[in-house]
Amino acid sequence: MKISIYQVDAFASRVFEGNPAAVCPLGHWLNDDLLQDIAEANNLSETAFMVPAEDNGEKEIQLRWFTPQGEVELCGHATLASAHVLYQHLGFSEPRIRFQTRSGELTVTKTGDGYCLDFPALASAEVGPPTALLAGLGITPRTVLAGSDYLVVLKNEAEVKSLAPDYAAWLNLDLRGVIVTAPGTDVDFVSRCFYPKYRVNEDPVTGSAHCQLAPYWQAQLGRDKLTARQLSPRTGMLTCELKGDRVLLTGRAADYMAGEITL
């Protein structure tokens, strides 16, 4: 059996930037163990698998995301990469892609040379930081909030950039991962994202984290449209716009590789 595979750098204007995701278009669903084996072999933060479907005559795509450790509920960069593959390589011509996922329906619209993702906004509430979180952080945060991930607010961009976490301390946190953020010098806010329990110590550019970051910074800055930079070694740029209980995330993508998996 042969399966097409594309590797796309998402939230990137050229290769070697942004967050690489593997995308595997399928004619039908394979068993979950095989999907997990493929994701583990790819050894990227996410591998996306998609199967075409129809709903009342309108095309839609069933989409799932796997890290090397397991399936996840929401992933922004691999959704953007999947949309890029559909438009650039598989002849998709509808103005909007409807993805059916474990987080409900997510849509992606082509916008010039980029893509706009319509994702759910994720709320956070201030909490007392767990001991393990502080141990891995190594510095004193201004604020800690909890939502899908722990959201750690630092003083400035320099603190975010120089942070050297102890990943082992975060392996048993109760939430998915840790987002560290601060005001930016030339963007509204910056961040870094860490998911060691999913065998992704630092994720290069994390769309789902911005579903939690955008509502926080909207409340701090009083604006619905925000610019963001994730300060991983690969770095990546996003535009976030709050619309009610949704976040619109806009970014670009670049092809890195296309090939075949032989099983």
Helices and strands as residue ranges (DSSP letters): E 2-10, E 19-25, H 32-42, E 47-55, E 58-66, E 71-72, H 76-88, E 96-101, E 104-111, E 114-120, E 125-126, H 131-137, E 143-146, E 150-153, H 157-162, G 167-170, E 178-183, E 189-195, G 196-198, E 200-203, H 207-221, E 225-230, E 236-243, E 246-251, E 253-262
